Amino acid sequence: MSGLQLVDITKRYGAVTAVDGISLEIEDGAFVCLLGPSGCGKTTLLRMIAGLEDPSAGDISLQGARINDMPAHKRNLGMVFQSLALFPHLTIGENIAYPLKIRGNSRADCEARVRDLLDMVQLPGIENRSTAQLSGGQRQRVAIARALAVSPQLFLLDEPLSALDAKLREAMQVELRQLQQRLGITTIVVTHDQREAMSMSDKIVVMSNGKVEQMAAPIEAYKKPASPFVADFLGQANLIRVQKAESGAALSGGRVPGLSLGPRNEALISIRPEDVVIKGGGEGPLPADVVFIREMGATVEVHLDAGADRIIALAPPKRDGGLKVGARVSIDLPADACVVFDSREAV
Amino acid sequence: MRRNPPQKPADYLPIAFPAAMLALFFVVPFGIMVAISVFKRVQGGFYEPAFTLDNYARFLTPFFGEVLMFSLALAAIVSVVCLLIGVPFTYLLTRIGRRYQVLWLITLLAVLSLSEVIIGFAWSTLLSRTAGLSNFLVFLSIMDKPEAWTPGFGAVMTGLVYQAFPYTVLVLYPAFSRLDPSLMEAARTLGSSPLRAFWNVVLPIMRKTLLATFIIVFIFALGAYLLPQILGRPQHWTLSVLVTDQAIYQSNMPFAAAMAVFLVLSSLFLVGLSILVSEKKGIGTP
């Protein structure tokens, strides 16, 4: 059995269950994001993998060997903390050499490896600076270099980019992904930023209330969310209550022809704003009123009232000014773009 | 908020009162003491104005040199012992739940409310042969017969450490509770056992706090006066005890003053040193 395996991992703090029976398999060399709102248990799960917390129940195995009882310092992993946790009493070079020295490498080996690592994160020649002399992005890279110093089996990152500004964060996402692909190292990132998760990872694990909602490739989770929670958390989603109707489904203000609800009489459907099609004229299966328009630059966000439902559509901007607030239009919800959930599934 | 440095004499007004108090109750008496320390003792009488350094020269006699060395060594050992117990204690204290931390701190503060006399006599009873802890050890069959542990060097140390320990913890506590726990965790994920990480991450980061604490406890123990008398033999008496002895029993006010001046100056020197240490910020910055 290769890779990282979690079986029924549970963590309880007194009466609170932070992580509730999670089972996961992460292949060697995969880049996985643990994604969820704050308090969903993602950081606790990462800390258990790192050995910084003991699971209340369940097993963690790495390459087939159970590592539950192995202390953190014997697990051979690299971790980047949210605070980065660079040692303020050491220089940059000493920080990166710390895990190498602990393992008894010679001084010359340490220095050579530090040079390689600083080249790798594109910060050559800063060995002798202090941590206080670096910018946020540089500190970030140093923390990554230190975590990768001993070529760990697992690379764990806890909200690694949250302290950076938006532009730098985007750049670091690309860099981190390229680095991971070059080294082929199994990487697990905890984040609450769905854009970050979508753009970096091979697989995302969407978590809520200590449970896994869905584990899938990002685009798959986006297109085929496993629950209304996932649909809502990943990007924007219109979640609409519908009833079974002849040859399709019925909304409060119209119909979606051709949408099968299966055996259900009532259902919740999810459709992405970019899949909603707006047509001119008030005739059609689903007439709606434009109530609000928001120019987003590359797209226009249109808020529509169709009966009692508020539907948001994203459309390319029209040169002639396009839609106006108060206009009566007809909208089309393509059946193949709708995902159907049981109506009792709450968001 | 950044304040402008004082410009007019009136800007100094807020500190006029404290400055006056300090002058009246510290600078003036200290000046009198410095003056007396160079006065000449009159045998069988008191002292008369003069300028002589004979009183200071007496430090160089073997007896006073020994007492001086003993006082300094005692203060140093008390500081080291307090740090050896206090550092692990405070570190572990900051890792437990908030409620227990408060409970411990209140208990330690309660020790501060005890008078030195009570601490001295309590320990002299606890370490005595007739009613002391050794009786308990005899009861547990660890010892054959009760022993007197006081007066003695161990008793002086016990008393002083007991008295200085709450100060040690209170000085260490703020720095340790501000220490980012992820530093320790990072060291662990990088391959350091918890003990090793404490040694090569926590202690180096805390070195200024440790030095400041050492100096504060050192000054505190240097002024020890009552406990060495209650719990020690004459050879365990500190400079402070000798000051009293010279001033009150030997009526040698000039020599007592010289010793007191020396004590104040060495304390001021150490306070200055601790200020210098705490002002150097930004590790490694040029």
Interface residues (C-beta under 8 A of the other chain):
Chain A: A50 G51 L52 P71 A72 H73 K74 R75 N76 L77 G78 M79 F81 Q82 S83 A85 F87 P88 H89 T91 Y98 P99 I102 R103 S130 A132 Q133 R146 A147 A149 V150 L156
Chain B: D180 S182 L183 E185 A186 A187 R188 T189 L190 G191 S192 S193 P194 R196 A197 V201 P204 I205 R207 G282 I283 G284 T285
